[in-house]
Amino acid sequence: MAQVPEKESGERVFSGIQPTGIPHLGNYLGAIESWVKLQEEYDTVIYSIVDLHSITVPQDPGILQQSILDMTAVLLACGIDPERSILFQQSQVSEHTQLSWILTCMVRLPRLQHLHQWKAKAARQKHDGTVGLLTYPVLQAADILCYKSTHVPVGEDQVQHMELVQDLARSFNQKYGELFPLPRSILTSMKKVKSLRDPSAKMSKSDPDKLATVQITDSPEEIVRKFRKAVTDFTSEVTYEPDSRPGVSNMVAIHAAVSGLSVEEVVRNSAGVDTARYKLLVADAVIEKFAPIRSEIEKLKMDKDHLRKVLLVGSAKAKELASPVFEEVKKLVGIL
């Protein structure tokens, strides 16, 4: 009989996902799959659909409402279980924004202006970068700290933001008294999945080239078309050499991740297969992985009342945890 892993008690995992855009293969392998596993490993696992973060850029209200429900369906279909974790909508728990304001009053402006994501986004948007875009890492810190979270699964691009969370927790504790644990990062093992059309860039929801990104809800025909057009190189052999052969190596990494095999096994099993044929083998493996998820998403999207109820129940559970923490914060800060 397989041994059930011992759960970590007294520890809390928190992570959030924006509701905008359909999650793609990179989101699934880089975040969602590890979220599912963490439900087995920790007693308290809290996952938030961070709708407040999504409005740092303009959103159509009707589309945003639908996107929140769609993301709920995606997470449930991928294996997030409301019986084993708390799944909720960020804006339904007011403690997030209240704590965010207190933390905002503790952080200096240059600290936020030096975050590389602000620099990159502000450069792209010229003078259109809003205050919300600048301060959203503070809201992110509040998301994490208002549950006294101890662990946060993050990608490599979020490491700087986690340093800010730890700094704010430390500053609060020094100024007002020990309250927040310093949350630790859980770095996801899957490296960034690269764009199918430009293996030097990561796969992205916002890529204008529709062939670059494989979405969880893509049909088998769409997946085959995208992999067939994926950029590799002029050598037909399948090898894993990320520096010299990024395109083929991206195929191998995806194949290993969706099949559960090691990179070495994938390369060994592909001996004698040319890259054109190999791309179709990877497409088949991705189709097989996503088929049950895709059909479950379609089923769940038909029952909006069920999705709303999941979020409502989850938000009530989240509030139960956040409320006493924020009461302690208010007492320490001197707010009646």
LUMVEX-927137 format. One record per atom (N, C-alpha, C, O, CB): residue in one letter; x, y, z. Coordinates in steps of 0.2 Angstrom, whole numbers, plus 5000, padded with zeros to 4 digits. Glycine has a CB too. Example, Ala and Ser with C-alpha at 12.3 -4.5 7.8 and 13.67 -1.06 7.14 Angstrom:
// residues 2
A506649725039A506249785039A506649845039A507149835042A505749785045S506449895035S506849955036S506450005039S506750065040S507049975029
***
This chain:
// residues 336
M500449945000M500050005000M500450065000M500950075004M499550005006A500350114996A500750174995A500650215002A500150225005A500550224989Q501250245004Q501250285010Q500950355009Q501150385004Q501950285013V500450375013V500250445013V500750485016V500950475022V499550445016P500950545012P501450585015P501150625021P500550645022P501650635010E501550635026E501350665033E501250735031E501650775028E501950655038K500650765033K500450835032K500850875037K500950865043K499750845032E501050935034E501350985039E500851025042E500451065039E501851035034S500751025049S500251055053S500551125055S501151135056S499951015058G500051175056G500251235059G500651275053G500851335055G500751225064E500651255047E500951295042E500351305037E499951265036E501551255038R500451365034R499951385029R500251405023R500751445022R499551445032V499951385017V500151395010V499651445007V499051435008V500251335006F499951495004F499451545001F499751554994F500351564993F499351615004S499251554989S499451584982S498851604979S498251594980S499751524978G498951654974G498451684970G498551674962G499151674960G498351754972I497951684959I498051674951I497551734949I496951734951I497851604949Q497751764944Q497351814941Q496751784936Q496951734933Q497751864937P496151804936P495651774932P495651784925P495351754921P494951794935T496051834923T496051854916T496451814911T497051794913T496351924915G496151794906G496451754901G496451674903G496551664909G497251774900I496451634898I496351564900I497051534901I497551554898I496051524893P497151494907P497851474909P498151434903P497751394899P497751434915H498751434902H499051394897H499551344899H499551334906H499551444892L499851304895L500251254897L500751274902L500951234907L500551224891G501051324901G501551354906G501251364913G501551344918G501951414903N500651394913N500351404920N500251344923N500251334929N499651444919Y499951294919Y499751224922Y500451194925Y500351174931Y499451184916L500951184921L501551154923L501951194928L502251164933L501951134917G501851254928G502251294932G501951314939G502351324944G502451364929A501251314939A500951334945A500351284947A500451254953A500651404945I499851274943I499251244945I499451164947I499151144952I498751244939E499851134943E499951064945E500351064952E500151014956E500451034940S500751104954S501051104960S500551124966S500551104971S501651154961W500051164964W499551184969W499151124971W498951114977W499051234966V498951084966V498651024967V499050974972V498750944977V498450984961K499650964971K500050924975K500150954982K500150914987K500750914972L500151014983L500251044990L499651034994L499651035000L500251124989Q499051014991Q498451004995Q498550934999Q498250925005Q497850984991E499050894997E499150835000E499750845006E499750805011E499450774995E500050895005E500650905009E500550955015E500950945020E501250935005Y500050995015Y499951045020Y499251045023Y498751035019Y500151115018D499151055029D498551065032D498051115030D497451105028D498551065040T498351175029T497951235027T498251265021T498851285020T497951285033V497851255015V498051275009V497551325006V496951315005V498251215004I497751385005I497351445003I497451464996I498051494994I497351505008Y496951464991Y497051484984Y496551544983Y495951534984Y497051424979S496851594980S496351654979S496351674971S496851674968S496651714983I495751684969I495751714962I495751784963I495251824966I495051694959V496351814961V496451884963V496251934958V496551964954V497251894964D495551944959D495251994954D495452064955D495452104950D494451984955L495652084961L495852154962L496552164959L496652224956L495952164970H496952114958H497552124955H497452134947H497752174944H498052064956S496952104945S496752104938S496552174935S496652194929S496252054936I496352214940I496052284937I496652334938I496552394937I495452304942T497252314939T497852364938T497852374930T498252424929T498452324940V497552344926V497552364919V496752364917V496352324920V497952314914P496552404912P495852404911P495452344909P495752304906P495752454905Q494952324912Q494552264911Q493852284909Q493552334911Q494552224917D493552244905D492852254903D492452214909D492552154910D492652214896P491952254913P491652224919P491352154917P491352104921P491152274921G490952154912G490552084910G491052034909G490951974911G490152094904I491552044905I492051994904I492451974910I492551914911I492552014898L492552024915L492952004921L492551954925L492751914928L493152064925Q491851974926Q491451934930Q491451854927Q491451814931Q490651954930Q491351854921Q491351784917Q492051754919Q492051694920Q491251794910S492651794918S493251764919S493351734926S493751684927S493851814917I493051764931I493151744938I492851674938I493151624941I492851794943L492251664935L491951594936L492251544931L492351484933L491151604933D492551564926D492951524921D493551494925D493751434924D493151554915M493951544928M494551524932M494351474937M494751424939M494851584934T493751484941T493551434946T493451364943T493651314946T492851464949A493151364937A493051304934A493651264932A493751204933A492651314927V494151304929V494851284927V495151254933V495451194933V495251334924L495151284939L495551264945L495251194947L495551154949L495551314950L494551194948L494251134950L494351074945L494451024948L493451154951A494351094939A494451034934A495151014934A495250954933A494351064927C495651054936C496351034937C496450994943C497050964944C496751094936G496050994948G496150954954G496150994960G496250964966G496750924953I495951064960I495951094966I495251074970I494751084967I495951174965D495351054976D494751024979D494551064985D494951074990D494950954982P493951094985P493751144990P493651104997P493551145002P493051174988E493651044997E493651005003E494351005007E494450995013E493350935002R494851005002R495551005005R495951065005R496451075007R495950955001S495651115002S495951185002S495451235002S494851225001S496351194995I495651305003I495151355003I495251394996I495751414994I495251405009L494651394992L494751424985L494251484986L493651474987L494551374979F494451544985F494051604986F494151664981F494751664978F494051624993Q493751714981Q493851774977Q494051824982Q493751844987Q493151794974Q494651854980Q495051904984Q494651964986Q494651974992Q495651924980S494251984982S493852054983S493252034988S493052084991S493552074977Q493151974990Q492551954994Q492851955002Q492451955006Q492251894993V493451965002V493751965009V494152035010V494652045008V494351905010S493752085014S493952155014S494652165018S494952215017S493452195017E494852115022E495452115026E496052125021E496552155023E495552055030H496052105015H496652105010H496752185009H497352205010H496452075004T496252215007T496352285006T496452335012T496852385011T495752315002Q496152315017Q496352355024Q497052345026Q497352395028Q495852325029L497252285026L497952275028L498452305023L498952325024L498152195028S498252305016S498652335011S498752405012S499352425011S498352325004W498252445015W498352515016W498852525022W499252565021W497652545018I498852485027I499252495033I499952475030I500452515032I499052445038L500052425026L500752405023L501052465019L501552475018L500752345020T500552495015T500752545010T501052605014T501452635011T500152565006C500752615020C500952675024C501652655027C501952705030C500452685029M501952595026M502552575029M503152575023M503752565025M502552515033V502952575017V503452565012V503652625008V503152665007V503152505007R504252635007R504552695003R504452684996R504452634993R505252705005L504252744993L504152744986L504752714981L504552674977L504052814983P505352734983P505852704978P505952624979P506152594974P506552734981R505752604984R505752524985R505252494980R505452444977R505452504992L504652524979L504252494974L504452514967L504352474962L503552524975Q504752574966Q504952594959Q505552554957Q505752544951Q505152664959H505952514961H506552474959H506352404957H506752364955H507052474965L505652384959L505452314957L505552304949L505252354946L504752304960H505852254947H505952254940H505252244936H505252264930H506352184938Q504752214939Q504152214935Q503852284934Q503552294929Q503652164939W503852324939W503652394938W504052424933W503752464928W503652434945K504652424933K505152454928K504952424921K504852474916K505852434929A504852364920A504652334913A503952364911A503852384905A504652254914K503452354916K502752374914K502752454913K502452474908K502252354919A503052494917A503052564916A503352584909A503152634906A503352594922A503952554908A504252564901A503752554895A503752594891A504952524901R503452494896R502952484890R502352524890R502152544885R502752404891Q502152554896Q501552594896Q501652664896Q501252704897Q501152574902K502352684895K502552754896K502252784902K502452774907K502352794889H501852844901H501552874907H500952854909H500552884913H501552954905D500652794906D500052764908D500052724914D499552694916D499752734902G500652704917G500752664923G500352694929G500552744931G501452644924T499852654931T499452684937T499752674943T500252634944T498752654937V499452704949V499752694955V499552624958V499952594961V499352744960G499052594955G498852524957G499352474954G499552434957G498152514954L499652494948L500152454945L500752454949L501152404950L500252474938L500952514952L501552524956L501452484963L501952454965L501652594957T500852494966T500752464973T500452394973T500352374979T500352514977Y500352364968Y500052294968Y500452244972Y500252204975Y499852274961P501152254972P501552204976P501452214984P501552164987P502252214975V501152274986V501052284993V500352244994V500252214999V500952354995L499852254990L499252214990L499452134990L499152094994L498752224985Q499852114986Q500152044986Q500352024993Q500251974995Q500652034980A500752074996A501052055003A500452045008A500452005012A501552115005A499952095007A499352085012A499052025010A498751995015A498952145010D498952005004D498651935003D498951885007D498551845010D498651924995I499551885007I499951825010I499951835018I499851785021I500651835007L500051895020L500151905027L499551905031L499551885037L500551975029C498951925028C498351925032C498051855034C497551845037C497751955028Y498451805032Y498351735034Y498851705038Y498851645040Y498151685028K499351745040K499951725043K500251665039K500451615042K499851705050S500251675032S500551615028S501251605030S501651645031S500451635021T501451535029T502151525031T502551505024T503151505024T502151465035H502151485019H502451465013H502051485007H501451495007H502451385012V502351505001V502051534995V502451504989V503051514988V502151614995P502051464985P502351434979P502351494974P501951524972P501851384976V502951504971V503151554967V503551534961V503951484962V503451614970G503551574956G503951564950G504551604951G504551644955G503651574943E505051594947E505751634948E505551704947E505951744950E506251614943D505051724943D504951794942D504651834948D504551894948D504551804935Q504451794953Q504151824958Q504551834965Q504351854970Q503451784960V505151814964V505651804970V505751874973V505751884979V506351784967Q505851924968Q505851994971Q505252024975Q505352054980Q505952044965H504652004973H504052024976H504051984983H503852014988H503452004972M504251924983M504351884990M504751924995M504651925001M504551814989E505351944992E505851984997E505452045000E505552065005E506452004993L505052074996L504652134998L504152115004L504052145009L504252174993V503852055003V503352025008V503752015014V503452035020V503051965005Q504351985014Q504751965020Q504952035023Q504952035029Q505351925018D505152085019D505352145022D504852185026D504952205031D505652195016L504252175023L503652215026L503452175032L503252205037L503052215021A503452105032A503352075038A503852085044A503652095050A503351995037R504452095042R504952105047R504852175049R504952185056R505652105043S504752225045S504652295047S504052305052S504152335057S504552345041F503552265050F502952275055F503152245062F502952275067F502352235051N503452185062N503552155068N504052195072N503952195078N503952085067Q504552225069Q505052275073Q504652335076Q504752355081Q505552295068K504152365072K503852425074K503252415079K503252455083K503552455068Y502952355078Y502352345082Y502352285086Y501852285091Y501752345077G502752245086G502752175089G502752115085G502452125080G502252185095E502952065087E502952005083E502251975081E501851965086E503351945087L502151975075L501451955073L501551905067L501251855067L501052015071F501851925062F501951885056F502551845055F503051865057F501951935050P502351775053P502951735052P503251765045P502951795041P502751665051L503951745044L504251765038L504051715033L504351655033L504951785038P503651725028P503451675023P504051655019P504351695016P502851695019R504051585018R504551555013R504351545006R503751525006R504951495017S504751545001S504551534995S504651454994S505051424996S505051564989I504151434990I504151364987I504251374980I503851384976I503551314989L504851364978L505051374971L504751314967L504951254968L505751384969T504351324962T504151264958T504651234954T505051264951T503551284953S504651164953S505251134950S505251144943S505751134939S505151054952M504651154940M504651154932M504851224930M504551274932M503851144930K505351224926K505651294924K505151324919K504651284917K506351284920K505251384917K504751414913K504651374906K505151354903K504951484911V504051364904V503951334898V504051394893V503751444893V503151304897K504351374887K504551434882K503951434877K503551384876K505251414879S503951494874S503551504868S503651454863S504251434861S503551574865L503151424859L503251374854L503551414848L503851384844L502551344852R503451474847R503651514841R504351554843R504751564838R503151564839D504551564849D505151594851D505451564857D505251594862D505051674851P505851514856P506051474862P506551514867P506751494872P506351414860S506651584865S507051624870S506551664875S506851694879S507451674866A505951664873A505451694878A504951644881A504851584878A505051744873K504751664887K504251614890K503551614887K503351664884K504251624898M503251564888M502551554885M502151604889M502151614895M502251484886S501651644885S501351704889S500651704886S500451694880S501651764888K500151724891K499451734889K499351794884K498951794879K499051744895S499851844884S499751904880S500151904874S500151954870S499951964885D500451844872D500851844866D500351854860D499851814859D501151774865P500551904856P500151914850P500051864845P499651854841P500351984846D500651814845D500651764840D500251704843D500451674848D501351734839K499651694840K499251644843K499451564843K499251524847K498551644840L499951554839L500251494838L500851474844L501051424844L500651484831A500951534848A501551524852A501351494859A501751464863A501751594854T500651494860T500451474867T499851424867T499351434863T500151544871V499951374870V499451314871V499051324877V499251324882V499851244871Q498351334876Q497951344881Q497651284884Q497551234880Q497351394879I497451274890I497151214893I496551194889I496451134888I497051224900T496151244887T495551224883T495551214876T495051214872T495051284885D496251224873D496251214866D496051144864D496151094867D497051214864S495751134858S495551074855S496151034853S496651064852S495051084849P496050964852P496650924849P496850954843P497550954842P496450854849E496450974838E496651004832E497151064833E497651074829E496051014827E496851104837E497251164838E497951154841E498451184840E496951214843I497951104846I498651084849I499151054844I499651074844I498551034855V498851014840V499250984834V499551034830V500151034828V498850934830R499051084828R499251134823R499851184826R500351194823R498651184822K499751194833K500251234836K500951204837K501451234836K500051254843F500951134838F501551104839F501951084832F502551084832F501451034843R501451074827R501751064820R502151134818R502651124815R501151054815K501951184820K502251254818K502751274823K503051324822K501651304818A502851234829A503351254834A504051264831A504251224827A503351204840V504451314833V505151324830V505551274834V505651264840V505351394832T505951234829T506451194832T507151214829T507351274830T506351114831D507451174825D508051194821D508151144815D507751104814D508751194826F508751144812F508851104806F509151034808F509351004803F509351144802T509351024814T509550954816T508950914817T508550934821T510050954822S508950854814S508350814815S508350774821S507750744824S508250764809E508850764825E508950714831E508650754837E508650814837E509650694832V508350714841V508050744847V508550734853V508750684855V507350704849T508750794855T509250804861T509050854866T508550894864T509950814858Y509250854872Y509150904877Y509750944878Y510150934882Y508850874883E509751004874E510351054875E510051124875E510051154870E510851044869P509851144881P509451214881P509851264878P509551314875P509251224888D510451274879D510851324877D510951334869D510851384866D511551334880S511151274866S511251274859S510651254855S510551264849S511851224858R510151214858R509551194854R508951214859R508551164861R509551114853P508751274860P508251294864P507551264862P507151244866P508151364865G507351264855G506751244853G506551174854G506051154857G506651254845V507051124852V506951054853V506951044861V506650994863V507551014850S507451074865S507451064872S506751084875S506551054880S508051104875N506451134873N505751154875N505251094874N504851084879N505551224872M505351064868M504851014867M505050954872M504550924874M505050984859V505650934873V505850884877V505550894885V505350854888V506650874877A505650964887A505450974894A504750974894A504450954900A505751054895I504350994889I503650994890I503450914890I502950894894I503251024883H503750874885H503550804885H503650774892H503250734894H503950774879A504250784895A504450754901A503950774906A503650734910A505150774903A503750834906A503250864912A502550834911A502250814916A503250934911V502350824905V501650804904V501550724905V501050694906V501350824898S502150694903S502150614903S502350594910S502250534911S502550594898G502650634914G502950604920G503650574920G503850544925G502450564924L503950574914L504550544913L505150594914L504950654914L504650514906S505750564915S506250614916S506550634909S506350604904S506850574920V506850684908V507150714902V507550664899V507550654893V507550774903E507950624903E508450574900E507950514897E508150494891E508850544905E507450494900E507050444897E506650464891E506650424886E506450424902V506450524891V506150554885V506650554879V506450534873V505850624886V507250574880V507750574875V507850504872V507950494866V508350614877R507950464877R508150394875R507550354871R507750324866R508250354882N506950374873N506350344870N506250374863N505950344859N505750354874S506550434862S506450464855S507050454850S507150484845S506450544856A507550404852A508050394848A507850364841A507350324840A508550334851G508050394835G507850384829G507250414826G507050404820G507750304828V506950454830V506350494828V506550564826V506950594830V505850504834D506350584820D506550654818D506150704822D505650694824D506550664810T506350774822T506050824826T505350834823T504850854827T506450884826A505250834817A504550844814A504050794817A503450814819A504550844806R504250734817R503850674820R503750684827R503250674830R504050604818Y504350704830Y504350714838Y503850764840Y503550754845Y505050724840K503850824836K503350874838K502650844839K502250864843K503450934833L502450804834L501750774835L501650724840L501150714843L501650734828L502250694842L502250644848L502050694855L501750674859L502850604849V502450744855V502350794861V501650814861V501350824866V502850854861A501350834855A500650864854A500150814857A499750824861A500550884847D500350744855D499850694857D499850684865D499350674868D500050624854A500450694868A500550684875A500150744879A499850734884A501350684877V500250804876V499850864879V499150854878V498750864883V500050924875I498850824872I498150814871I497950764876I497350774879I498050784864E498250714877E498050664882E498050684889E497550674893E498550604882K498550734891K498550764898K497950804899K497650804904K499150804899F497750844894F497250894895F496550874893F496050904895F497350954890A496450814890A495750794888A495250784894A494750814893A495850724884P495450754899P494950754905P494850814908P494250834910P495150704910I495350854908I495250924911I494850964907I494351004910I495950964912R494950964900R494551004896R493750984896R493351034896R494750994889S493650924896S492950904897S492650924903S492050934904S492850824895E493050914909E492750934915E492651014916E492151034919E493250914921I493051054913I492951124912I492251144909I491951184911I493551164909E492151114903E491551124899E490951104904E490451144904E491551084893K490951054907K490451034912K490351084917K489751104919K490550964915L490851104921L490751144926L490551214924L490151254928L491451154930K490751244918K490551304916K489751314915K489551364914K490951324909M489451254914M488751254913M488351264919M487751284919M488551184910D488651254925D488351264931D488651324935D489051314940D488451204936K488451384933K488751444936K488551454943K488951474947K488451504932D487951424945D487751434952D488251394957D488351414962D487051404953H488451334954H488851294958H489551334959H489851334964H488951224955L489751364954L490451394954L490351454959L490851464963L490651424947R489851494959R489751544963R489751524971R489951554975R489051584962K489351464972K489351434978K490051414981K490151434987K488851374978V490451384977V491151364979V491451434981V491851424986V491451334973L491451484977L491751544979L491551574985L491851604990L491751594973L490851574986L490551604992L490751564999L490951595004L489751604991V490751504998V490951455004V491651465005V491851475011V490751385003G492051475000G492751485001G492951545004G493351555008G493151474994S492551595002S492751665004S492551675012S492851705016S492351715000A492051635014A491851635021A492351605025A492551625031A491151595022K492651545023K493151515026K493851555027K494151555032K493351445023A493951595021A494551635021A494451695026A494951705029A494651665014K493851715026K493751775031K493851755038K494051795042K493051805030E493651695039E493651665046E494451665048E494551675054E493451595046L494851655044L495551655045L495851725045L496251735050L495951605040A495651765041A495951835040A495751885045A496051925047A495751855033S495051875047S494751925052S495151925059S495351985061S494051905053P495251875062P495651875068P496351905068P496651935072P495651805072V496651885062V497351915061V497351995060V497752025063V497651885054F496852015056F496752085055F496552125062F496752185063F496252105050E496152085066E495952115073E496652125077E496752185080E495452075076E497052085076E497752085080E498152145077E498452185081E498152025079V498152155070V498452205067V498252275069V498552315071V498452205059K497552285070K497252345072K497452365079K497552425080K496452345071K497452315083K497652325090K498352345091K498452395094K497552255094L498752315087L499452335087L499652405085L500052445087L499952285084V499252425079V499352485076V499052545080V499252605079V499052485069G498552525084G498152575088G497552595085G497252655086G498652635088I497252555080I496552575077I496052535081I496052475082I496552555069L495552575083L495052545088L494552505083L494052475086L494552605091
***
